[in-house]
Amino acid sequence: MAQSDIITGQYVQIQQTPASVGERIGAQIIDWLIQGAVGFTFFYLMTKLDDALSSGVPFPFWLIFLLIVIYCPLCEIFNHGQTIGKHLLKMRVVKKDGSTPSLGAYIMRWLLFIVDGPTMSGLGVLVMLLNQDNQRIGDIAAGTMVIKLNSYDKIQVSLDEFNQFSRNYQPVYPQVTDLSLEQIDLITRTLELPDNDPRIHALAEKVKQLLHINTPLERADDTFLWRIVKDYQYYALEEI
């Protein structure tokens, strides 16, 4: 199953697993059943009120109808990205970077369900099948995805692990706090290159110049850059 990486503000890399197409369809069916049951129950009760119906369809009917129509975005906005169906199947809507979607993002993905849903022969299902993160058109437009909640259980780091890191690790270069997350990400990606790649040496020299490190403790360029990354993580975790 595909996974999507998240880099947090403290440069902790975690992974989130997109909900499968089948799971998303299952959650949608549950939500449709709930909407249908509420609508049918309310309509049945209203038909029993002959006096109210004799003067036309009363306002409460349209209010309930409106609530049924906006059920999905309403639930997701006020229930942390979950409808009842998503809650039962342990899924939620998030931004691709793992953050909470904005009000506009929720509304955007809801409006585009007109294109994604059955009215267009299930075009959204086809798009999800062709998309690595199982996003329908509304998700792509809103920059969101539906993930499995249990994926977070596997990547949560306990405070004991943070304390262990803080207690045993001794940072060497406190000036790494001047670096940005994007610069650390660049260093990490560069370290994935072969050891003899000249770009590693060039980047090491650039970092030394930027942080005013004249005599680093590490002789090897890759060892020096890894120390920079670890020191950055250390000071970032100290802020939690």
C-alpha positions in Angstrom: 0.0 0.0 0.0 1.3 3.5 -0.9 2.4 5.8 1.9 2.8 9.5 2.0 5.7 11.1 3.9 5.2 14.0 6.3 8.0 16.2 7.5 6.9 18.0 10.7 8.1 21.3 11.9 10.5 19.6 14.3 12.0 17.6 11.3 10.4 14.3 12.4 9.6 12.2 9.4 6.4 10.1 9.6 4.3 8.2 7.2 0.6 8.2 6.6 -1.2 5.5 4.8 -4.0 6.5 2.4 -7.3 4.7 2.9 -8.0 2.2 0.2 -10.7 2.7 -2.5 -12.8 0.0 -1.0 -12.6 1.5 2.5 -13.6 4.9 1.2 -16.6 3.4 -0.7 -17.6 1.6 2.4 -17.5 4.8 4.5 -19.6 6.6 1.8 -22.2 3.9 1.8 -22.5 4.1 5.6 -23.0 7.8 5.3 -25.6 7.5 2.6 -27.5 5.0 4.7 -27.4 7.4 7.6 -28.6 10.3 5.5 -31.3 8.2 4.0 -32.5 6.9 7.3 -32.7 10.4 8.8 -34.5 11.8 5.7 -37.0 8.9 5.6 -37.7 9.1 9.3 -38.3 12.8 9.2 -40.5 12.6 6.2 -42.5 9.8 7.7 -43.1 11.9 10.9 -44.1 14.9 8.8 -46.7 13.0 6.8 -48.4 12.2 10.1 -48.8 15.9 10.8 -51.7 16.4 8.4 -52.5 19.9 9.7 -48.9 21.1 9.1 -48.8 19.7 5.6 -52.2 21.1 4.6 -50.7 24.6 4.3 -47.7 23.5 2.4 -44.3 21.9 3.2 -43.2 23.4 6.5 -39.9 25.1 7.1 -38.5 22.4 9.3 -38.6 20.0 6.4 -36.3 22.2 4.4 -34.0 22.7 7.4 -33.6 19.0 7.8 -33.2 18.5 4.0 -30.4 21.1 4.1 -28.7 19.4 7.0 -28.8 16.1 5.1 -27.3 17.7 2.0 -24.4 19.3 3.9 -24.0 16.3 6.2 -20.5 15.4 5.0 -18.7 18.8 5.2 -20.6 19.6 8.4 -19.3 16.4 10.1 -15.8 16.8 8.7 -15.5 20.4 9.8 -16.7 19.8 13.4 -15.4 16.3 13.9 -11.7 16.5 12.8 -12.2 15.4 9.3 -14.5 12.5 10.0 -18.1 11.6 9.0 -19.8 8.8 10.9 -18.8 6.4 8.2 -15.1 7.5 8.3 -15.1 7.3 12.1 -16.4 3.7 12.0 -13.8 2.7 9.5 -11.1 4.6 11.2 -10.3 7.2 8.6 -10.1 10.9 8.4 -9.5 13.8 5.9 -6.2 15.6 6.2 -4.1 17.9 4.1 -1.3 16.1 2.2 1.2 17.5 4.7 -0.7 15.9 7.6 -2.2 19.2 8.8 -5.9 19.9 9.4 -7.7 21.1 6.2 -9.1 24.6 6.0 -12.8 25.4 5.8 -12.4 26.1 2.1 -10.7 22.8 1.5 -13.6 20.9 3.1 -16.1 22.8 1.0 -14.1 22.4 -2.2 -13.9 18.6 -1.9 -17.6 18.5 -1.0 -18.7 20.6 -4.0 -16.6 18.5 -6.4 -18.4 15.4 -5.3 -20.9 16.3 -7.9 -18.2 15.4 -10.4 -16.7 12.5 -8.4 -19.9 10.8 -7.4 -22.5 8.6 -9.0 -23.9 11.4 -11.1 -20.8 11.2 -13.3 -20.7 7.4 -13.4 -18.3 7.2 -10.5 -15.6 9.2 -12.1 -14.0 9.7 -8.6 -13.5 6.0 -8.2 -11.6 5.8 -11.5 -9.4 8.8 -10.5 -8.7 7.1 -7.1 -7.6 3.9 -8.8 -5.2 5.8 -10.9 -3.9 8.0 -8.1 -1.1 7.0 -5.8 -2.7 8.5 -2.7 -6.2 7.3 -3.6 -7.4 10.9 -4.1 -10.6 11.7 -6.0 -10.8 14.9 -8.0 -12.2 16.8 -5.0 -9.2 15.8 -2.9 -6.7 16.8 -5.6 -8.3 20.2 -6.0 -8.5 20.8 -2.2 -5.0 19.3 -1.5 -6.4 16.7 0.8 -6.4 12.9 1.2 -8.2 10.4 3.3 -5.9 8.4 5.6 -6.1 5.4 7.9 -6.0 6.5 11.5 -4.2 3.4 12.7 -1.2 4.4 10.6 -0.5 7.1 13.1 -0.4 4.5 15.9 2.6 3.0 14.3 4.7 6.2 14.1 4.0 7.9 17.3 7.1 8.5 19.4 6.8 8.4 23.1 8.1 11.1 25.4 10.4 8.5 26.9 12.1 8.2 23.6 12.5 11.9 23.4 14.0 12.0 26.9 16.4 9.2 26.1 17.6 11.2 23.0 18.0 14.3 25.1 19.8 12.5 27.9 22.3 10.6 25.9 23.0 12.8 22.9 25.5 15.6 23.1 25.2 18.2 20.4 28.3 19.7 18.9 27.2 22.6 16.8 24.6 24.9 18.5 24.6 27.2 15.5 22.5 24.6 13.5 19.5 26.3 14.9 20.1 29.1 12.3 19.3 26.6 9.6 15.9 26.2 8.1 13.9 23.0 7.7 14.3 23.3 3.9 18.1 23.4 4.3 18.1 20.4 6.6 16.0 18.6 4.1 18.5 19.4 1.3 21.3 18.0 3.5 19.5 14.8 4.1 18.7 14.3 0.4 22.3 15.0 -0.5 23.5 12.4 1.9 21.5 9.8 0.0 24.0 10.3 -2.9 27.0 7.9 -3.2 29.8 8.6 -0.8 32.2 9.8 -3.5 29.8 12.2 -5.0 31.4 15.7 -5.2 28.2 17.4 -4.2 28.5 16.1 -0.7 31.9 17.8 -0.3 30.6 21.0 -1.9 27.6 21.1 0.5 29.8 20.3 3.5 32.0 23.3 2.7 29.0 25.5 2.2 27.5 24.5 5.5 30.9 25.1 7.3 31.0 28.6 5.7 27.4 29.4 6.5 27.7 28.3 10.2 31.2 29.7 10.6 32.6 26.2 11.5 36.4 26.4 10.8 37.6 23.2 12.4 34.8 20.5 12.5 35.4 17.5 14.8 34.4 15.1 11.9 36.9 14.6 9.2 34.6 13.0 6.7 32.2 15.3 4.9 29.2 12.9 5.2 29.9 12.3 8.9 30.0 16.1 9.4 26.7 16.6 7.6 25.0 13.8 9.6 26.1 15.5 12.8 24.5 18.7 11.6 21.2 16.9 10.9 21.3 15.2 14.4 22.1 18.4 16.2 19.3 20.1 14.4 16.9 17.3 15.5 18.2 17.6 19.0 17.5 21.3 19.4 14.2 20.9 17.6 13.0 18.3 20.0 14.1 20.4 22.9 11.4 22.9 21.9 8.6 20.3 22.3 
